[in-house]
Amino acid sequence: MGIFEDRESAVRSYCRTWPKVFDRAAGSWLYDEEGGAYLDFFTGASALNYGHNNPALKRALLDYLEADRVIHSLDMHTVAKREFLTTFDQLILQPRQLDYRVQFPGPGGANAVEAALKLARKVTGRTEVISFTGAFHGMTLGALAVTGSKFHRGGAGVPLPHAISVPYGCDLRGPDQGSPGIQRLLTDNGSRLDEMAAVIVETVQGEGGINVASLEWLSDLAQLCERHGIVLIVDDVQMGCGRTGPFFSFEAAGIKPDIVCLSKSISGYGLPLALTLIRPDLDIWKPGEHNGTFRGFNPAFVTGTAALRVYWQDEELEHATLAKGQRIAAALAALAGSVPGTRMLSRGRGLAHGLAFEDGELSRKVSFAAFERGLLVETAGSTDEVIKLLPPLTISDTEVEQGLALLADAVQTVC
Ligand SMILES: Cc1ncc(COP(=O)(O)O)c(C=O)c1O
């Protein structure tokens, strides 16, 4: 372990939560170098929705590598990119009657968000963006400006202007517990909230602690944006690619955002890839106006295409995700009521679930106790008070039960 402490930056974090050296991984499992097995209910914060080293995706990747196909190509045309775009169009966009241009903005979720914010400002000629308390959109300065966490914002070292944070899930029509709703702030002559370029929203806040927006609220928000000519950006980086059941997390609300951000599981294999999906008439970029060296990593196109072909030809994965999610919801509800004197709340959608404690001290202890039992669960929320469950969508029913039993044991022991 010494080399990590001696040479790696102090900024490292997950390795402090799970102080092991991991080596192999398969399906729902990670193995440390001593052979210890860990059931992964973290999945790279939803970057591994199809599990570790998924065999179908691995085969496609190995074939591609073996044949010396193109790896790096900036944004040149490649066969791998053509296959990805064609498959994405045929299996994801067309069946959902969604018409988006696809921008490859750079490899991470924050890149997708930066591109979305820049484009919304360029299209509207306005600067201000509405974001929500508890939001997480990434660590680059633009994305950080719309991220809620004080801790992360504190790392910026400069002011983070041109964004206003309003309560997530607040009454849009207002007044909401004494504070006016966004709708009134947008129309009131005494308000500065009249020049909004965009609203950026997560349908379920992942890092924020699995805060689930109601479908009605999302639909109202979309209508409000439309009425005021505000670009609606849904950040589906963590909740997209089937995490909540359907491919896009906003489908259940019946809305069509103007811009959608995807990353994490879009390559399906944990390889870096991000997409900013743009309503065609908003795609007013000039060639090269927003660029970068790693925009469309061909191996990620290959595994991403394979993932779409294997899992999104039909509705089997979506139904399985919802069924397993219901099982987890029931188990968490039972667990929440099982320890007298400890208040816990369970919430979630699809295979994104949270068990909220009153403070971060308890939840961190539970996360560590779970780790000691061979289960990886992350904490989330403004004070880390939520145990966040993001198992692979491909997890078996037996593994779901195994994970729930390990979590229950950790909770009972700590509480
Ligand atoms: C909703 C959301 N948006 C954006 C990001 C940033 O993605 P990345 O860490 O790949 O930059 C994350 C990361 O967790 C996220 O959950």
The ligand as an ORCA input file, in Angstrom:
! r2SCAN-3c Opt
* xyz 0 1
  C     -25.328     13.170    -12.311
  C     -23.868     13.306    -12.559
  N     -23.436     14.209    -13.438
  C     -22.131     14.369    -13.708
  C     -21.183     13.606    -13.063
  C     -19.726     13.819    -13.357
  O     -19.222     12.753    -14.062
  P     -17.640     12.543    -14.147
  O     -17.190     12.197    -12.766
  O     -17.456     11.415    -15.104
  O     -17.060     13.813    -14.640
  C     -21.584     12.645    -12.139
  C     -20.602     11.821    -11.412
  O     -20.888     11.124    -10.470
  C     -22.963     12.490    -11.863
  O     -23.415     11.595    -10.988
*
